[in-house]
């Protein structure tokens, strides 16, 4: 946990996704910082590092996932379900 205020939690860690072929949980290699509502459990936002060039952001289909990138080493896979 990074911070907690008024029912909102900022946390950093790994995302686990379900492989729909094997029904196993798979840990994604990159860590994410997310802001989550403690009341609903819903993700409010994924926090993007300050080093990301927002003017170069692209969305690209990669298999069953959607990948957001600015062309650098940074990327964010935003489709948790069906990722393999």
Buried (B, 14 or more C-beta within 10 A) or exposed (E): EEEEEEEEBBBEEEBEBBEEEEEEEEEBEEEBBBBBEEEEEEEEEEBBEEEBEEEEEEEEEEEEBBBBBBEEEBBBBEBEEEBE
